[in-house]
Amino acid sequence: MIAQLGLRRLQKHFRAYCELDRWSFDPRYTNGRCPICGWAPEGAPTAPAWLMLARRVDWEIFGLLVLAIFLVVLGLVVAQAAGFTPPTTHSHLPASGIASGARIASGAR
């Protein structure tokens, strides 16, 4: 039964002939249109919706974005493994620019 369905799919070929260009083509691979002049035969099968969407996506930019995200994550993992941590701010110190409490104590004498 499954083999018969597979054979039906293989036997379902639709060839269209464009009179203007004298060109025979399979509309499944050309979005249902003649690749030369754009003529669309009636009842011609078109590409599936997922394939039409995949053709519209710019895969090079998508791959570049995925690579950039991967490299940032990899850099964070390496920095964490090497013991690097982001600098911490000390919110309890005054904003006068004094570096440590030792200078405050020594300057008051």
C-alpha positions as CSV (number, residue, x, y, z in Angstrom):
1,M,0.0,0.0,0.0
2,I,2.8,2.5,0.9
3,A,4.8,1.4,-2.1
4,Q,1.8,2.2,-4.3
5,L,1.5,5.7,-2.9
6,G,5.2,6.3,-3.5
7,L,4.8,5.1,-7.1
8,R,1.8,7.4,-7.6
9,R,3.9,10.3,-6.5
10,L,6.7,9.4,-8.9
11,Q,4.3,8.9,-11.8
12,K,2.6,12.3,-11.2
13,H,4.6,14.3,-13.7
14,F,3.2,17.4,-15.2
15,R,5.0,18.8,-18.2
16,A,3.9,22.1,-19.6
17,Y,4.8,23.5,-22.9
18,C,5.1,27.2,-23.5
19,E,4.1,28.0,-27.1
20,L,5.7,31.5,-27.0
21,D,9.2,30.2,-26.1
22,R,8.8,26.6,-27.4
23,W,10.0,25.4,-24.0
24,S,8.9,22.3,-22.1
25,F,9.2,22.6,-18.3
26,D,8.0,21.1,-15.1
27,P,6.1,23.8,-13.2
28,R,6.8,22.2,-9.8
29,Y,10.4,23.5,-10.0
30,T,9.6,27.0,-11.4
31,N,6.8,28.1,-9.1
32,G,4.2,27.2,-11.6
33,R,5.4,29.5,-14.3
34,C,7.5,29.4,-17.4
35,P,11.1,30.2,-16.5
36,I,11.6,32.4,-19.6
37,C,8.5,34.5,-20.1
38,G,6.5,33.9,-16.8
39,W,3.4,32.3,-18.4
40,A,1.4,30.1,-15.9
41,P,-0.5,27.1,-17.3
42,E,-3.9,26.3,-15.8
43,G,-3.9,23.5,-13.3
44,A,-0.1,23.3,-13.0
45,P,1.2,22.2,-9.6
46,T,3.3,24.8,-7.8
47,A,6.0,24.4,-5.1
48,P,4.8,23.6,-1.5
49,A,4.3,26.6,0.8
50,W,7.3,25.7,3.0
51,L,9.5,25.7,-0.1
52,M,8.2,29.1,-1.2
53,L,8.9,30.5,2.3
54,A,12.4,29.0,2.3
55,R,13.2,30.6,-1.0
56,R,12.3,34.0,0.5
57,V,14.6,33.8,3.5
58,D,18.1,35.2,3.1
59,W,20.0,32.2,4.5
60,E,23.4,33.9,4.4
61,I,22.4,36.7,6.8
62,F,20.6,34.1,9.0
63,G,23.7,32.0,9.1
64,L,25.9,35.0,9.9
65,L,23.6,36.0,12.8
66,V,23.7,32.5,14.2
67,L,27.5,32.4,13.9
68,A,27.8,35.8,15.7
69,I,25.5,34.6,18.6
70,F,27.4,31.4,18.9
71,L,30.8,33.2,19.0
72,V,29.5,35.5,21.8
73,V,28.3,32.6,23.8
74,L,31.5,30.7,23.3
75,G,33.5,33.8,24.3
76,L,31.5,34.0,27.5
77,V,32.1,30.3,28.3
78,V,35.8,30.7,27.7
79,A,35.9,33.9,29.9
80,Q,34.1,32.1,32.7
81,A,36.4,29.1,32.5
82,A,39.5,31.4,32.6
83,G,38.1,33.1,35.8
84,F,37.3,36.4,34.3
85,T,34.4,38.2,35.9
86,P,32.8,41.5,35.0
87,P,34.0,44.4,37.2
88,T,31.8,45.1,40.2
89,T,30.9,48.6,41.4
90,H,31.0,49.5,45.0
91,S,27.8,51.4,45.7
92,H,28.6,52.0,49.4
93,L,31.6,54.3,48.7
94,P,31.0,58.0,48.2
95,A,31.2,59.4,44.7
96,S,34.0,61.7,45.5
97,G,36.6,59.6,43.6
98,I,38.4,58.2,46.6
99,A,39.7,54.8,45.9
100,S,39.6,53.1,49.3
101,G,38.6,53.6,52.8
102,A,42.3,53.5,53.9
103,R,42.9,56.9,52.4
104,I,40.0,58.4,54.3
105,A,41.3,57.1,57.6
106,S,44.9,58.3,57.0
107,G,43.8,61.7,55.7
108,A,41.8,62.5,58.9
109,R,44.9,62.4,61.2
